[in-house]
Amino acid sequence: MTSGAMTGQDHLPAWRKAGYASGDLGLNIYWQGVSLFLFFFYTDIMGIPVWWAGFTIFAASVWDGITDPVMGGIADRTRTKRGRYRPYLLFAAPVLGLGFIATFFAPPGLPGWALVTYALVTHLVLRTLYTVVSIPYAALSARMTFDSAERGALAGWRMQAAALGGLTTAFSTPMIVQAMSTVSGGDPRLGWLLAAVMMALTATLIFWICYGATAEPEDTQAAPPGPGPGLHDILTAAAMLRRNGPLVRVFIAITMASLCLAMMSKMLIYWFKYAIGNEAAAGPALAVTPLVLLVMAPVWVAVAKATSKRIAFMSGCAIGFAGYLAFFILPMRDPASVYLMLALIAVGVSAFAVMFWAMLPDTVEYDEWVSGERNEARVFGFATFAQKAALGLNALLLGVLLDLIGFTPNEAQSEAALTGMKAIMALIPAFGAAVTLAALWRYPIDRAYHAGLRDKIAARMSESSIKEASL
C-alpha cells in the first residue's frame, strides 16, 4: 500500500488563505452565472422550451459523471515543477472563459432544433472546461494543510470569496445586461453576451492571482501506477464511495442541497417577474444569499470550532428548514418581505456552503486509512460531480414542474400557477434540508477523530518505512 507524504503546512498565513480563496471567487462568477441565469437565458432569451432547457442542463450534468472522476484521476497523476494542481489554474483558465462566453451567445436566425443543439454543445464544452479548473482547485486545499481545524478556517475564507463572487454576479449581471441592451437598441442578446465577456475576463485574472499566491508541498511520491484516464477512474471512484461512509454522508448532504435548495435561487427571477411584477428587483434578491454568506462564513467556522462541523451543518439545516416553510406560508408579494425571508434562509444555507468544503478534506484521510492510498482529487472530483449532477437533475425537474403547473414564458400567470411556483421554490428545499439533517445525524469525524486518523496513518507509514529499511 502507498500513502502520500503528509508534508503540508498545519498552519497557513492569512495571505496564503486569501490567495487560495480568491480562486473560488473566480469559480463562482461562472457557477452563479450558470446557476442563476442560464435556465432563464435559455427560456426567455434564446426561446428554448422549458422542458428542453431543463434537459440540456441535465444532460451536461450527466456528462459530468464521466469527466469529473476522470479529471480527478488525471489531476492525481499530474507531476510538474509547479505542482499537481496549480498548473490547471494557469493554463486552463482562459480557455474556460471562452467557453463561458460561447454559452451565453444566442445565435440569431437559428431554428428551434438548432438552438437546442447549440445550447447543448456549448454547455457540454463549458462544463468540461469548468471541471478541468475546479477539481484541481478544490483538491489543492487538501494538500495545503492537513490540520482539520485549519481546513475549516480555509473553507471559511474560501466561502467568503465565493460569496463575494456570487454577490457580484447576482447583483451586477442584471444591471449590465439592462445597460448593454439599452446601448444595443434594446437587444437583450447582446447585453447578455457583453456581460459574459466581462465576467470571463475578470474570472481569468482572478485564477492567475490564485495561482501566484498558492503553493504545494514538494512531491515525494511518484505518480500512481495504472492505466491512463478512463473507465478505471470511474470504477475507482465507485469503490471509494463503497468504503468511505463519511464521504457518503457528505455526498448525500451536498446532493440534497444542490437538488432541492437550488430551486429557490432558480425561481427567484421568475417570482419577481410574474408574482411581484418587478423583474428588476430580482437583482438585489439574488444578491442576498451571497451577502449573508459573506457575513456568516466566519460565524459558522467559529461555531464549528466551538462544537463540531457536524453540529454547525445541522444547525444550518434547521434554520433553513424553518425559513423555507415560512416563505411558503406567508404571502411574499412585495420585494421587502422576500428580501427579509431570503436573509433568514441564507443564514442557514450559508452553513451548507462552509461546512461541506470544511468536511470534505477530512474524508480524504478516512479514505487513506481504509484503503492505504491518498486520492485528494478523486474525492473532490466525486463530490463535485455529485453537486453538479444534482443541479442538472434540479434543472430537469424544474422544467417538468413548470410544465405541470401551467407556466408559459412571457405571459401573465394564473393564481394556481403562482401557487405552484411558490411550492417549487419553498417546499422542495424544505424537504432537502430535512433529508440533509438526517444524513448528518451520525457523521463520525470530529476534531479528535480526525487527529486519531492522522496518528494511525503516520504510524503505519513509519512501520512501513522500518520494514523497507530492514529488507
N, C-alpha and C positions, 0 to 999 in steps of 0.2 A: 504494500500500500504506500501511496505517496501523499505527502502533505506539503502545502506551500509554506515557505518560511514566513513566520509571523514577525516581520520587521517593521511594520508600520508604526507611526508615532501614536502613543496613547493619548497625548495631549497636543492639540493643534493651536497655533497662534490665531488670533481673531482675523488677521488679514488673509490668512490662507482659507479659513472657513468662508469668509466673504467672497473670496475668489472662486472657490468651488460653487458656492451658492448662486453666483451670477449665471452659471450655466442653466439653471432651472428657470431663471428669468427669460432666457432665450427660448428654451423649450416651451414655456407657457405662452409666449407670443404665438407660436404655431398651434399648440394644443388648444388654447382657448379660442383662437381664431376658428379652428375646425369645430370644436365642441359647441361653441355658442352660435356660430353664424353659418356654417356650411349647409345645414339642413334648410335653413331659411333661404340661403342663397340659391340652392337647387330649386326650391318650390316657387319662390316669389320673384327671382331674378332670371334664372335660366328657363323657368317654366316647366320643370320636370314634375310629373305627377307624384303625389306624396308617397305612394307605395314604392315607386321606383327610386325615389330619393332615399328612402329608408333601406331598400335592398342594396343600393350602391354602397352605402356606408357599412352595411353588414358584411357585404362581400369583401370589402377591404379589410375588415376585422378578421374574417376567416383566413385571409391571406397572411395576416399577422401570425396566425397559428403555425405557419410554416417558417416565416422569416425570423420571428423572434428567437426561438430556440436555436436556429441555425446561426444567427448573428451572435448569440451567446457563446456558442462553440467556437466561432471564428475569433471573437474577442479574447476568449480564454487561451487560445493558441497563439495569439499575437505576441511577438517579441521584437521590440525595436529599441534603439537608443533613447527614444522619447517615452518609452513605457509601453504597457499593454493597451491602455485605453485612451490616453491623451491624444495620440495622433488622429483619431477619428474626429475630435473637436476641431482640429486644424484643417484637415483636408476635405472632409465630407460636408462641413457647414455651408459653404457657398452653393454646392450642388443642391442641398436641401432647400435653400432659399429659392432657387429657380423652380423646383418642384411645387413649392407653395404658390408662387406667382401663377404658374400654369393652372393650378387647381381653381383659383378664383378668377379665371378668364372665361367669359361667356362668349363663345364664338357666334357672331351674328349670322343669321340666314340658314342655320342648320335645321333639318327636320327633327322631329322628336326622337326617333331612334338613334340618330347621330349624336344628339345632345347627351342622351343617356350613356352611349358608348364613350364619348369624350370624358364625361364625368367619372365613369368607372375607371378608365385607363389612367387618367391623371391622378385620381385618388389612390390607386394601387401604387403608382410611382412615388407619390408623396409619402405614403405610409412606409414603404420600403426604405426611403431615404431617412425618414424620421427614426426608424429602427436602427439604422447604421450609426446615428449620432446618439440616440437616447440610451440605448442599452450599455454601451461602453461608459457613457457619462454616469449612469446610475451605479454601475459596478465599481467605479472609481472610489466611491465612498467607503466600500468595504476594504480597500487597500490603503486608504489614507490613515485610518486608525482602527485598532482592534478593541478599544475600550467601549463597553456598552453605553455608559453614561455620555461619553464624548460623542458617540454616534447619535444619541438623542439630541444633543446640542447642535450637532452638524445638521440634523434633519430640521431643527427649528430655524437655523439660518437659511437653509435651502427653501423651506416653505415660505419664509418671509420674502425671499427673492421671487419665488413662484407667484406669491400673492401680488407682488409689485408688477410682474409681467401680466398676470390676469387682470389686475386693476387697470393698467394702462391699455390693454387690448379691449376690455369691455367698455371702458369709458370713451376712449378716443376713436375706435373704429366707426361707430355710427356717425360721429361728427365729421370724420374725414370723408366718409362715403357721401354724406349730405353735401359737404363743401365742394368736393370734386365733381359730384353730379351736377351741381349748380353751374360750376365753371364749364362743364362739358355740354351745357344746354339741356340739362335735365335727364341725361342718360345715366341711370344708376350703374350700368355695367362698367363704364369707365371709372366711376367712383370706387367701386369695389376693387378693380384692377390696380388703381393707383395706391389704394390703401394697402393692398397685398405687397406691392413693391416696397413701400416704406417699411412695412413690418419685416420683410425679408432682409433688407439691408441692415436694419437695427439688430436683428437676431444674429446675423452672421458676425457682426462686430463684437457682440457680447460673447459668442462662443470663442472667439480668438482671445478675448480678455481672460476667459476662464482657463484656456489652455496655458496662457502665460503665467497665471497665478497659482497653478496647482503643480504637484509633484507626486511621483510614485516611488515607493521604496525600490531599491535595486533588486532586480530579478535574480534569485539564486536557483530557481527551478526551471529546467528546460521545458519547452512546450510539451504538453502531454501527448503520448503516442496514440495512434489510432487513425482511422480514415479521415479524409477531409470533410468539409461541411456537407451536410445532407441528412439522410434518414437517421443516421447514427445519433445526431444531436437531438432529434425529436424523441427518439427512444430513450436516450439518456435523461432527458427532461421528465419523461413519464415515469421512469424508475425513481428519480429523485422525489417526485410527488408521493409515490407509494411509501417511501421510507421516512419521509420528513413530516411528522404530524404537525409541528408548529407552523410549518410553511403552508400546510393545508388550511389551517385555521385563518392565517393571514390571507391566503388565497380566497377563501370564502368571503372574508370581510371586504376585500377590495372588489371582488366580483359583484357582490350585492350593492356596494356603494356606487360602482360605475353603472350597473344596470338600472338601479332604482332611483338613486339620488339625482342622477343627471337629468331625469325627467323635468325637474323644476327649472334648471338653467336653460334647457332647450325650449321650454314652453313659455318662458317669461316674455320674450319678444312678441309671441302670438297673443298672450294675455293682455299686454299693453295695447296692442294694435286693435284687437277685436272686442275685449271686455271693457277696457277703460277708455279706448278711443284716443289714445295719446302715445303713438309709437315712439316719438322722440324721448319720452320719459323712460323708455326701456334701458337707455344707456346708463343712467345712474343706478338703476335697479341691478343691472348686470355687474356693476362695479361694487355693490355692497358686499358680496361674498369675499372677493379678494381683499377688500379693505379691512374687513373684520379679521380675515386670516392674518393680515399683516400685523394687527394688534395682538391677536390671540396666540400666535405661534409660540412666542416665548412664555406665555402663560401656561400653555399645555406642556411645554418642556419642563417648567417648574413643577407642575402637578405630577408629571411622570417621575421626576427626580425625588419628590417627597413621598410618593406612593409607589406606583409602577406604571409601565407603559400600558399594560392591560387595563388598569383601573382608569387611566386617563382616557383611553379609547372608549371604554364602556360608558363613561360619564358623558362623553360627547354624543354617543348613540342615544342616551336617554333625553338629552336636551333637544336633539334634532327630532326625535320621535314626537315629543310634545309640540314642537313648533309646527311640524307638518300637519298634525291633527287640527291645531288652531287655525292654520291657513284655510283648511277645507271648511271648517265650521263658520268662520267669520265671513262677512261679505267680500272684502278685498276688492272694492270697485273704485278706489281712489289711490293715486300714487303714494301718498304719505303712509297709509296703512300697510301697503305692500312693502315699502322700504323698511318699516319697523319690524314687520314679521320676518322678512328676509334676514335682518340683522340678528334676530334671536336664533333662527335656524342656522345661520352661519357660525354662531358661537359653537354650536355642537358639531357642525360639519367640519370646522377647522381642525378638530381633534382627529378626524379621519385622515386628513392630508398629512399632518405632522407624524402621527403615531405609526401609520403604515410604513413610511420611509425610515422611521426610527427602529421599528421591529424587524423589518425585512433583513437588514445586515446580520442580525443576531442568529437568524435561521441558517446563515452560511456556516457558522461554527457548529451548529447542531448537525447539519448535513456532513460536515467534515468529520465529526466524531463518529457518526454512524457508518459512513462509507470509507473513511480514510483518504478521501480526495477533497481538494478545495476547489470549488467551482463558483466563484463570485458571479461571473457574467451569466452563467446558466440559471442561477437562482433568480437574478434580476430579470433575465430575459423571460423566464417563465411567468414571473409575477407581472411584468409589463404586458405580456401577451394577454394574461387574464383581464387586466384592466382594459385594454383596447378591444378585446373580443366582447367583453360585456357592454362597452359603449356602442359597438357595432350592433349587437343584439338589441340594445336600447333604441337605436335609430330605426331598426326594422319594426320593433314592437310599436314605436311611436307612430310610424306610418300606418300600420294596421289599425291602431286605436283611433287615430284621427279620421280614418275612413269610416270606422264603425259608428262614431258619434255624429257623422254627417258633416264634417268640416269641409268647406270649399274655399280655396285661397282667394283673397281679394274680394270677398263678398261679406255682407253682414251675416252674423251667425245667430242661430236661434238660441233661446234660453237653454234648451236641452243640450245643445252643442257646447255652450259655455259651461254648463254644469259638468259635462263630460270632460272638458279641458281642465277644469279645476280638480276633478278626481284624478286625472292622469298626473298632474303636477304635484299633488299633495298626498293622496292615499298610497300610491305606489312607492314613493320614497319612505313613507312611514313604515310600510311593510319591510322595506330593505333595511331600515335602521333596526327593526326588531330582530330580523334574522342575523344581522351582524352582531348584535348584543349576545344572542345565543351562541354564536360560533366562538366568540372570545371568552366565554364563561370559564373554560378550563384551559386556556392558553398557558403553558407552563413556564416560559422563560422570563424570569425577572433578573435583577442585577446579580444576586447571589448565584442563581442557577447558571447564568452565563459565565460568571467568573469560574465556577466549577468546571464548565466545559473547556475553558481555555487552559486550566491547570491540567486536565486529563489529556488534552491534545499535546501540550508541552511535554508531559511525562512520557507519552507514547513516542513522540519524536526523539526524546532523549534516549529512551530504551532502544529504539531502532538504530540510533547512531552508535550506541555502545556495541550492539550486536554486529553491526557492519564493521566496526573497528577491530573486533575480535576475530574476524574471519581471515 
